[in-house]
């Protein structure tokens, strides 16, 4: 901005008549400023790392045409609104709020800055300058569940839940349904820990599940603490958001990897072209937003084949973990034979499928 | 509920309680000398990254404990110079130390994220540490035994030694201690350094025994719990031990109750389980402050800057 002002000043001093034209051209080439807020540290090795990787990919792809900045460790509280306003005041024209808990603050700030576009990751509210974007993470969970169904001898899996929001509930349901396709007696124990990131608590919760007798585990939390516990006990597990095999080389059978870079690049390019329009996005394995890390070579061949079949099924549309009949864990038929949950249903899901122990915290 | 399950719960409780006990003991000694250091969380994080980095680079967890203690003590000296020599406000300076420690650890920790280390293994041979019952006593990392020893050492030092008496005198009445020739500032420097070293070791307990990884904000606010526990314990080391384990027990029980499934919701809804540690803290604090020996036990000069006159 400073450079632009100086250039404008010199141009004005040199040839006042051409100033409007010059200034117009300068602002057309003015890089688009894009801001991000993150719920955790950029190096959490999970969720926030995946968004930061996507941001970096966008910067690499678009170079000088954009300027980007982020604020990490933003609390999911009204304080987030101050951070968002600050980014908007600094000239960001597109701002990503990368966690569900930022939805309300982002909606509020979006009202204050009608000419700034906001995108909320895993949000669901809409406004003229607000888009929601989300991944069909449950597709990856279904692949993990398929493997879990094969590997669990007792048929009891553990799941480290964070908050009972639809994204997490859909993951638990997909994991359980996929495992029950392999082993109809499979059940899932869920521990809700009410935080996205607290490695010590994540580790303790993983211990609690291990001691309660689960012999396969997965987690929706952001650090690799649970994976490390599983490695120490030899419990098969799965990474999330990033390939977490390095933390559990023997036990991580695959990871659900989120690649936001392509989406961030497309949206930024649209801003540069002037073709940007607020729109909701919900992509999965088929589009490449959700990817599976390489399967662990220690998986038995038939298990690996079944996992690959599930991945291929998501890609060609022949597999859908949320195809009926599906009962909830109170015994009510929620999805009849022949129908399936729509994307809208999945984005608002607030019930647990048959096989999941316990109830949702309200 | 089998005996094996109870032992498993105990082992998790010990792990959850040890860092707050270590850091709390250090803060207790500092407060006994009259210094309120709210920088515990920051010092723990500095200790955590120092410990992690040492293991990552040298492979020695023992050296890591020493380095973590030194790092914690070193950052506590910034606080000491500001508050003791320059008489700045202890509350504000302590908060600043937490912010500084959080940022410093994140900066130093950058190259260490995404790496795993080998956790601090047990002191005892496998046949004891892996025994069905033996593991309840012998399966812990050396830091756990150290924390128990330090409870005894701190109690003995404060109540049975002359330097301990002087330290308490400085905390109770700095002017009197000064007038009979004790170095108030010198004693407080030493107490703050001890607090820093213990917070550093408490922080290092995270990567060394709980989660063998480094991540920004690894300690998750437990430094604040340690500070609260010192008040909760009425500045007594044995009560601090009880408080740390009560907190560890309640926060662990919540997770085990959830993991064992339907039994727990029959007793209490899950939100109540999550609130239990905090409810218990408030109840105990209320009981303590109602009793004569409780909150009145606070060192008289706690948080007051000392300026020698004449």
Contacts between the chains, C-beta under 8 A, distances in Angstrom:
chain1	res1	chain2	res2	distance
A	40	B	216	7.9
A	41	B	106	6.7
A	41	B	215	6.7
A	41	B	216	3.5
A	41	B	217	6.3
A	43	B	109	7.8
A	43	B	110	6.9
A	43	B	113	3.7
A	43	B	114	6.8
A	43	B	215	6.9
A	43	B	216	6.3
A	44	B	215	5.8
A	44	B	216	7.3
A	45	B	113	6.6
A	45	B	114	5.5
A	45	B	213	7.6
A	45	B	215	6.6
A	73	B	216	7.3
A	73	B	217	7.0
A	158	B	259	7.0
A	189	B	259	5.8
A	189	B	260	7.9
A	189	B	261	5.7
A	190	B	258	7.4
A	191	B	255	5.7
A	191	B	258	4.4
A	191	B	259	5.0
A	192	B	258	6.4
A	192	B	270	6.4
A	193	B	255	7.1
A	194	B	274	5.9
A	195	B	220	7.9
A	197	B	215	7.7
A	197	B	217	7.4
A	197	B	220	7.9
A	198	B	220	4.1
A	199	B	206	7.3
A	199	B	210	7.5
A	199	B	211	4.3
A	199	B	213	6.7
A	199	B	215	5.7
A	199	B	218	5.7
A	199	B	220	7.0
A	200	B	16	7.1
A	200	B	19	7.7
A	200	B	206	6.0
A	200	B	210	5.0
A	200	B	211	6.0
A	200	B	218	7.5
A	200	B	219	7.5
A	200	B	220	5.7
A	200	B	222	7.3
A	201	B	220	6.6
A	201	B	251	7.7
A	201	B	255	7.7
A	202	B	211	7.5
A	203	B	210	5.5
A	203	B	211	4.6
A	204	B	12	5.6
A	204	B	15	7.2
A	204	B	16	5.7
A	204	B	210	7.8
A	204	B	251	7.6
A	204	B	252	6.0
A	204	B	255	5.6
A	205	B	255	4.7
A	205	B	258	7.9
A	205	B	259	7.4
A	207	B	8	7.5
A	207	B	11	7.9
A	207	B	12	4.9
A	207	B	15	8.0
A	207	B	255	7.9
A	208	B	12	6.8
A	208	B	252	7.3
A	208	B	255	4.0
A	208	B	256	4.5
A	208	B	258	7.2
A	208	B	259	4.0
A	209	B	259	4.8
A	211	B	5	6.3
A	211	B	8	3.8
A	211	B	9	7.0
A	211	B	12	7.4
A	211	B	256	7.0
A	211	B	259	7.3
A	212	B	5	7.9
A	212	B	256	7.1
A	212	B	259	4.0
A	212	B	260	5.1
A	212	B	261	7.6
A	214	B	259	7.9
A	223	B	211	7.3
A	223	B	213	7.1
A	223	B	215	5.4
A	224	B	116	7.8
A	224	B	213	6.0
A	225	B	210	7.9
A	225	B	211	4.2
A	225	B	213	6.8
A	228	B	116	6.4
A	228	B	211	6.2
A	228	B	212	5.9
A	228	B	213	6.3
A	232	B	119	7.5
A	246	B	114	7.0
A	246	B	115	7.9
A	246	B	116	6.8
A	247	B	116	5.4
A	247	B	213	7.0
A	357	B	261	4.5
A	357	B	262	6.5
A	358	B	258	7.4
A	358	B	261	6.0
A	358	B	262	6.5
A	358	B	265	6.8
A	359	B	265	6.7
A	361	B	269	8.0
A	361	B	270	4.9
A	361	B	271	6.2
A	362	B	271	7.7
